[in-house]
Amino acid sequence: MRTVLFVFCCGLWLLAGGCAGTTDSDTSEKVDLQAPSGLAAQRIGRTSVRLTWTDEAIGEEAFVVERRRNAGAFVPTLFVPADVTQAVDSVGVIADSTYTYRVRASRYVSTSPYSNTVSLQFTLPYP
């Protein structure tokens, strides 16, 4: 019984060691994501805002747009595909409130630092 257990454990050890090794085809290197820059906001309707920014990241998978209402906490609101530098936020925006936005690039579990913040006050009546 001990011999079988010993052989079984050795087999697991060899299998784990072979799986944990690196291969020559693993040549990826870690690249830090740069923060988007030049975030700007323009009110385009009663409760709609167009956000634009400059993509400074290389290799991002998406952008995450976060907003906060008045003095609340920032909440992820929009997810924008890579290389797209414009988004429209109109869902859940309430008039007579101030909204602050920020953006960051995202790749898998990595994220860039945040962009600058920009605030808009949604007052009524809207022209």
N, C-alpha and C positions, 0 to 999 in steps of 0.2 A: 504494500500500500504506500509506503514511504517513497519507494522508487517511482511509482506512477505520479505521485504528487510532485516529486522533485523534477521529473521530466516535464510535467505540465507547467510548473512555475518557470522552468528554463525556457520553454517554448513561448510563454507569455512575455518573458523578459526580452527575448530575441525579437519577437514580433513588435513590441513597443519600441525597442531601440531602432529597428528598421523603419518604422513609421515616423519616428521623431526626427530622423535625419533630414538634411537639406539636400536638394538636388541642384545640379548645375543650371537647370532652367529657371531657378528662382533668382532673377536678377532685378526684381523690383526694388526701388529705393524709396524711402519716405520723403515726400515733398510736402512742406508746410503750405497750407492754403493761405493766401493773402486776403485781407478784408476788402469787401467792395468799397468803392469810394464815390464821392459826389452824389450821395442820395438826395433826391429832390422830390417834392410832392406838389401836385397841382389839383385843386378841387375842380371836378368836371361835372358835377351835378349836385343835387340837393344833399345827398348822402353818399357821394362817390368821390374817390381820390385816385389819381394816377401817380404811381411811383416809378421813378427811373433812377438808375445807378450805373456806375462803370464797373465792369467785370475785371478785377485785378487777379483773380485766381486762375491757376492752371490745373486742370484735372478734376474740377468739381463735378459732382453729380447733380446738384440742384442748389437753389438758393432758398433760404427760409426767411420769410418776412414776418416780423413780429410787431405787434402794436399794443399800446396801452391806452386806456380811456382815463382821462383826467390824471389823477395821481395813482392809479392802480398799478398792478404788476404787468409786465410784458407777457404776451401770450402769442405763441406761433399761430399765424392766421392764414398765410398763403405759402404754398410750396411751388416754386417756379423751376422749370427744367434748366439744365446747364446752358450757358451761353445766351439765355434770354435775360434782358436787362430792363424789363418793364413789366409792371403788374397793375391791375385795377382792383381796388378794394371797395366793395359796396355792400357786403353782407354783414348785417348787424351793426352798421354805423348809425348812430343816433344823433339827431340834430341837437344843437345847444350843448355840445360836448367838445372837448379838446382831445385830439388823438395824436400820439407820438409814435413814430415808426422807426425801425432799424432793420438791417438786413445782414445776413452772413452766409458765406458759402458753406456747403456741406459735401462730404465725401465719405460714404459708409458711416463709420462712427466718429470721424474727424470733422471738426468744424473750424472755420476761420474766426478771427476776432470780429466783433461787430463793426458795421459801418458807422458813420456819423448818424446822429438822430435828427429827425425833422418833425415839426409839429404843425398841425392845422387845427383851427378852431372852426367848427361847423355851427355857424349861427344862422338864424332865420330872420328875415326872409332871405332866400337865395335869389340873386339877380336873374 
